[in-house]
Amino acid sequence: MTFFRSIALIALLGLIITTAFSQDDLESQLNALLEQRTAIKAEMEAANQSGDRDKYDQLLVEWENIAAQIKTIESQLKQDTEKRTNAVKYYNDGNSLTKQGKYSDAIASYNKSLEFDSRNPKVYYNMGVAQYKIKKYPDALSSFNEAVKYRSAYSEAYYMKGNCLGKMNRNDEALKAYQDAINYDPSYARAYFGMGSIYMKKNKYRDAVAAFRQATELDAKHYLAYTSMSQALINLGSFNGAIEAADKSIAIKANKWKAHYLKAQAANKAGKYQTAIQAGLDCLKYKANYAGAYFEIGFAYKSLGNKAKAIEYFEKCLDDRQWRPHAEHHIKYIDEE
């Protein structure tokens, strides 16, 4: 029996050397071997006392084999501990640098962390975020791909992957990435928002509204989804719906100019000119001298028949390259009436 036990232990030694155990696995193996060594030591003492030299010699071989395995595992545990310590150190350094906005330095730290642990999905994810912040979208995409390689159900990484692909105008691939995020986490509101943003780029406004609405159902505080929904509804000609969506965004985050501007635009298209004037003025509180808001106010006054006020606000647009042609057109029209 001791002969077969020796063979089994020798085979186990080879398994330990060739197989990449986790630290917990190695510690479990070490504890088991320490117990076996203690038991064999007791058997050796009994064999020695009884004068059974053959059995003692067989047990000695087993004891030496186990001692060699213990030494190997202890060495591996020491190396693993050092690697883990360094990996965590550089990972934490990267996170600290990211918080400071030092994204290039953070990326360097994350890469150092990966030298000690090349299979950590969180490191790849955080590095991808830092790369995304400095608009290195292909590099960020590669990092997010590595993150999902080592953690398949990583919704946040799929979402950021979708953002990268969207920035690179790979819109169909972006939609798939957002869908992957949703497949792993059906309650992930930001992924629906991402899908809606891609549908907007593809001029699929009904699909965009559906995606934005799903985002708001999952996250009632997602003001950006309401704002984007307002724009999509304007594009669909649903102006009252656009006003309602803008109001919901404003109720959550009143200090964001875009929702006020869209409300003004939708109100003008709906013939609600006083509402448009007030929304335009509210927009200007948060984005001073925004020509788009001046234009909507001017358009509302023109529609109400107040030519002087209309010209006053249209003239405020004349220094803006985008809005100047529109303002000049309306000023000319008023002058010719």
N, C-alpha and C positions, 0 to 999 in steps of 0.2 A: 504494500500500500504506500509505503514511504517513497518507493521508486516512482510510482505513478504521480504521486503528489509533487515530486521534484520536477518531473516532466511538465506538469501543469503550471508550476510556478515559473519555469524557464520560458514557457509559451507566453505567460502573462507579462513577463519582462519585455519580450519583443513587442507585445501589444501596446504596452505603456510607452515605449520608445517611439513607435511608429504612428500612434494615434494621437490626434490633437485633443486632449482632454481639456475641459474647462477647469478653472481653479477649484471649483466645488468638487468636480469629479476626482481631481488629483488628491485633494485632501481626504476624500472618502477612501480612495485607494491606499493612501498612506496610513490612515487609521487601521484599515483592515490588515495591512502588512505588519504594522507594529504589534497588533494582537497576535498574529501568526508567529512572529519572532519570539514573543514572550512564551507562547505555548510550546514551540520547538525547544526553547532554552530549558523549559521544565523537563521535557522528554529527554534531552541530552543529559541533564543532571541525573535523572533516574537511570538511564542506560549506563552512565559512568559508574554509578554506585553499584549497579548489578554486575558490572564487568562485561557487559555486552558491547564489545569493541566494534563489531560490524555495524550494529544499529547506530552506535554513536557516530561512526564515520559517515553513514548515510544522512543522519540528521545534521551533521556538520555541513555537508554539501548544501542541504536545504537552507540552513541558517545563513550561509555565505551568499547564496542566491538571493534570499530575501534582503539581506543587508545591502547588496548591490542595488536592488530595486528601490529600497528606501533612499539610498544616496542619490539615485537618479531622479526620483520624484522630488526630494528636498531641493535639489539643484534647479529643477524645472519650476518649482513653486517660487523659489527666490527670483529667478529670471522673470517669471510672470508677474510677480509683485512689483518688481522694478519697472517693467513695461507698463503695467497698469498705472503706477504712480506717475510716470512721465506722460502717459496718454491723457490722464485726467488733468495734470498740471497745464499742459499746452491747450487742452480744450477749454479750461476755465480762463486761461489768459486770452484766448480767442473771444470768448463771450464778453470779457471785460472790455476788450478793445472795440468790439462791435457796439457796445453801449456808449462808448466814447465817440463813435462815428469814424474810428480809424479802421476802415474796412480792409485796406490792403494789408496792414499789419495783422489784422485778425485772420485773414486768409493764410498768411504765412504761419501763424500759430496753429491753425487747424491742420495744415499740411504736416507740421511737426508732430502733432498728435497722431495723425494717421501713420506716421513712421513706426509708432509703437503699437498701434492697434488699427489695422487697415480695414476692419470689418464693422466699424461702429457707424450705424446709419445716422445717429444724431449729429455726429461730427460733420458728415457729408451734408446733412440738411442745413446746419448752421453756416457752413462754409458757402453753400449755395445762396443762402439769404444775403450774406455779405457780398458775394459776387453780383447778385442781382441789384443790390443797392448802388453799385458803381457801374451798372449797365453792361457788365460782362455776361451777356445773356447766354452765349454758347457754353461758356465755362460753368455758369450756374446750372444750365440744363444738364450738363454732364454730372455735376455733383448730385442733383436731385435723382438722376437715373441710378447713381450708385446707392443713394439712400434707399430707394425702393427695391434695389437688388438684394439688400441685406434685411429689409423689413418690408415685406410685400404689402401689408395692410397699413400703409403710412399715408393717410389721407392728406395731411398737410404738405407732404412732399409732392404728391400728385397735383395738388392745387398750385403750388409754386411752379411746378413743371409746366402747367397750363399757362401761367402768367408769362413764363419765358417764351414759350412757343407763340403766344399772342404777340409779344413784343417783336418777334422775328417774322410775324405775318404768316406763320404756319397754322392757320386758323382751324382747319379740320383736325389736325393733331392736338391742338389746344383743347378743342371740344372733347376729344377722347380722354385726354388727361383729366379734365374736370369730371367727366363721367366716371373714370376710375376712382377718383376721390369719393364720389357719391356712392359708388358700389360698395366701398369699404365703410363709409359712414353716411348713411342716408340723411342724417340730420345736419350735414355740413353746409351751412347756409352760404358761406363764402364761395363754395364751388358753384352753386347755382348763380351767384352774382357774376362769377367769372364766365359762365356759359352765356349769360345774358349780354355781357359786354362783347363777346365774340359775335353773337347774333346781331348786335347793333352794327358791328363792322361789316357784316355780310348783308346788311339791309333787310334782315329777317325780323321785322319789328314785332310781329305777333309772337314769335318764338321768344324774343327778348322779353316781352311783357310777362309771358308765362314763367320764364326763369326768374325774373326779378320778383314776381309775386310769390313764387315758391321760397325765395330767399327771405322775404319779409314774413312769411308764415312761420318759418323756422326761427327767425330772429327778428322780433318785432321792433328792435332798436336799430336795425340796419338802414340808417338814413340814406346812405349812398344808393341802395337798391331802390328806394322810393324816388330819389332824384333822377336816377337813370330811367326808371319806369315812366316818369313824367315826360322825359325827352322822347321815349319810344311812343308814348301815347300821342304826343304832338305830331310825330311823324305819321301816325295812323289816322290823324284827324279827329281824335277823341279828346277834344279840348277840355271839357268839364272833368273828364277822368284825369287828365294831366294836372289840372288845378288841384284836384283832390290828392293826388300822389305828392305833389309839391308841398301841400299843406301838412301832410303826414311827415315828410322829411323835416320841415321847419319846426314842427312840434317836438321833434327829437333833438334837432341841432339847429337852433335858430340863427346862429352866427355864421352859417355857410352861405355865401352869396349865390351860388349856382341855383339853388332851389327857388329863391326869390325871383331871379331872372327868368327862369322857366315858367314860373307862375305868371309873371307879367306877360310873357310871350303868349302863353296859352289863353290868358284872359283877354288880350287884344283879339285873338283869333275867334274867341267865343263871343265877342261884342260886349265884354264886361270891362268897360274902359276905366271906370273909377277904381276897380280892383287892380287893373293893370298899372295905373299911376301909383297906387300905394305900394304894390309889390316892387315896382321899379325903384321907388324911393328907399324901400327896405333893403334892396340889393346894394344901393349906394352906401348904406351904413357900413357894409362889410367889405365892399370893393369900391373904394372911392374913385370917382371919375371914370367908371366903366362905361364905355361908349354904348355898349349894347343896352344897358339900363336906360341911358339918356334917350336912345332911339325909341325904345318901347314907350317911355313916358311921352315923348314927342308925338308918336303915332296915336296914342290914346287921346291927347289933347286935340290933335288934328281931327280925329273921328268925332270928337265932341263939339267941334266947330270953333274951338279956341285957337285961332291962328297965331296970335302973338306968343302964347305959351308954347305952341307946337314949334314955331321957329326958334324960340329961345333954347329948347332942348335939342332940336336937330342941329343947331349951330355948335352945341357942345360936342358933337360927334366929328366935326370937321378936321380935327387934328389926328384922328384915328384912320389909318390906311384901310382897314377892313370895312368900317362903317361909313366912311366919307361918301362913297358913291350913292349909298342908300339915302343918306341924309340930304345930299344935294338934290337928288331926284324929288324928294318930298318938298323941299324948300322951293324948288322951281315950280312945282305943281301948285303950291299955295300962292306964290307970287303971280301966277298966270290966271288964277281964279278971279 
